[in-house]
């Protein structure tokens, strides 16, 4: 730019490619001076011709629905771990606000995929990964269940098995709750179908004729089969009114 070599990125990028600062500097927004301690925000450094000239701080506020979503996931017995490419300070700050105790910061895409792969088979149950960025795609593909947010990148959506409609982690909690409700309805329908057939099949076979003289006519047999289908369909349609608690 105008004959100057400009670099913009995190401190690791600048240290590797352009400059090697002795310390990771932070700027105090209130004082506007250099300091070694600063707010738990993500920093982006600017260098001109190999010299560090500015550090910008940015923070992405936590959505109001996220704490409740994390609480719902924990109530479902799901262990949560935060994997992020961000710096340790903002990662720890966000985790503390959400009550997440397991945090890994500064993780690159291949590191996320490796972490997910290392958990598979070593922890009870399945391993799910939720993300919305291109950097999350390898981990989403590696997980037993990859979940992408609706506002995520195309790469994340293609790698995931489930895509929630909104770009909100609350959608992940709703997906788990809906999944469990669906499994419950499936089990109910299997029980209802078994119980219904256990009662109806002997009647249709004429097993009650010798003892009671009663036989199930073809008309009533066909009607009973239709009623059983309506019973199971009606039970399944209850999911349309499902509201996560």
N, C-alpha and C positions, 0 to 999 in steps of 0.2 A: 504494500500500500504506500504510494508516493515514495517508492524506493526503500521503505522500511520493512523489516521482517516482523510481522505481527503474529503472535500466538495467543490463543485464548483456550483455556481448558483448566482441568484440575491440577493440583500441585504435582501429582505424579507424572502427568503428561509433560508439564514444563520441565520438571527435573530430568526427565528422560531425553527430551528432545532439544531443549533450549537452555534452561537455566538450572542451577542447583542451589536453591536457597538453603542457608544454614539452618533455618528454622521455618516451620510453617507459620506464616504470619496471619494475624487476624486484625481486622479493623473494627474499632469500637464505633458503632453508628452514632452514639450520643456525643462522643468527644471528637470524632473525625480524626483520630490520630492512630498511629501504629501501636499495636499491642500484641502480646503473645496469647492472650486469652480473649475469646469473643463469644458471641451467642451461638447456640447450637443450631447453626444454619449451614446449608450447603454453600461452599465457596467456589468461585470461578476466578482464576488469576489471569491477568493480562500482562504480556511481556512485549517489549519493543526492542528489536535488535539484541535479543538474548538477555535483556534486563527486565526484572520484575518492576512494573510501574503501578499496578493497581490490583486490588482484590475485591471482587463483588460478592455480596452475600444475598442469597435467595432462600425463601422458605415457602413450602407448599402447605397451606393449612390443612389440618385433618378435617375430613368431612364430618358433619354433625352426626351422621348415621353410623359412622365407623365404630365407635366404642360399643354401641349396642350390638353391632354385627359380630364383633370379636367376642363379646360376652355370650352371644347365642352359640357361636361355634364351640366355645369352651364348655357350655352346658351340654352340648352334644357329645362331649368326651373327646374332642379333637385337640390334639397337641399342636400348638402353633409355633412356628419358627420364622423369623424375619430374615430374608436374604436380600441384600441390596448392594448395588454398586456405589452407593453414596458413602460419604465419609463417616467415620465412627461416631463423632459427636452428634450430628443430626439424627443418625440412625438410633442411637441410644436414647435420645430425647423423645423421639416418636414412640419407640418401644415402651418407654416408661409411662407415657401418657395412656397407652393402650393396654398396659398390663402384660406385655409380652416379655418374657424373661430370656428367651433364647434368640440371640441376634448375631448375625454375621454381616459385617460391613466391608465395603471395598471388594465385593465379590464380582468377578468378571463372568461373562456368559458361560464359558466352559466350566468355571468354578461352581456356578449354580447347578448345572447339569450333573457335575460330579457329586455334589452334595446330595441331590435328589437320588441319584443312583446308589449312593452309599447307604441311604436309609432303607431302600427297598430290600426286603428280606431280613433286615436286622431289627426292625421295629414291628410290633404287633399291628395287624391291619394293613390297609393300603396307604400309599403315599400320594397325596394330592398336591398339585402346584397351581397357584393362582398368579397370574401376571397379565400385563397388557402391552409390554414393549417388545421390540425386536430382540433385545438382549435376553428376554425371558423365553424365547421360542425353543432353544435347545433343552431347557429344563422342563418346559411344558411337554415336549415330546418324550422326555425320559420318564416322566411320572406315570404312576398307575392311572391317575386321572388328572388330565390337564384342563384347567379352567381359565378361559380368557374373558376379559371384560369387554363389553360391547363397544367401548370407545378405543379399544386397543388397535394395534397395527395388524395389517393383513397377515404378516408372518406369524404373529401370536395366535390369531384366530385359526389359521390353517394347522398349526401344531397342536391346538387344544382339542379335547374331546367334547367339551361343553363350552358354550359361549353365552354368558348372561347378557341380557338386553341392555342394561345400563352400565355405565362406567363407575360402578359403586360396589365396594366390597360387601355391602349389605345384600347384593344380589347373590353372592356366593353362599351366604348363610341361608337365604331363601331356597337356593337350589338344593342344599343338603336337607333342609326341612321338607321340601317337596319330594325329594327322593325317598326319604324315610316314610312319608305319608303314602307314596305310591306303592312301596313294598308292603306296607300294612294292608292296603286295599287288595293287592294281589293275593296275599295270604288269606284275607277274608273271603275273596271270591273262590279260591281253591277249596276252602272249607265248606262254603255254601254249595258249591257244585257237587262236592263229594256227598254231603248230607242229603241234598235233593235227590241225587241219583240213587243213593242207598235206599231211599224210601220209594222212589218212583219205579225203578227197574223191576223189583219183585212184583209190583202190581201189574206192570206192563207184561210181565212174563206169565201172569195168571196163577201165581203161587197162592193167592187167597181164595181161589174158586172152591177148592175142596173143603176149606174150613168155614168160609162165610158165604160162598155162592156168589160173591161179587167179582166182577171182571171189569177191567179198564177198557173201554171202547176205543177204537182207533181215533175217533174224533177227540176224545179227552186226552189220549196219549199225545197227539199232535199239539193240542192246546197247552198241555203241561210243559212240553219242551219249549214252546214260545214263552211261557211265563217264566221259566228258569232263565232264559236269555235276558228277559226284561229285568229280572231281579239282579243279575250280575251287572248288566249295563247301568242300571240305576245306581247301584253301589259305586261303580267306577266314576259316574258323573259327579259324585260328591266332591271329587278333586277340583272341579271347576269353581267351587265355593271355598276352596282351601285358603286360609289366611294364616301365615306364620305368626306364632306368638312370641 
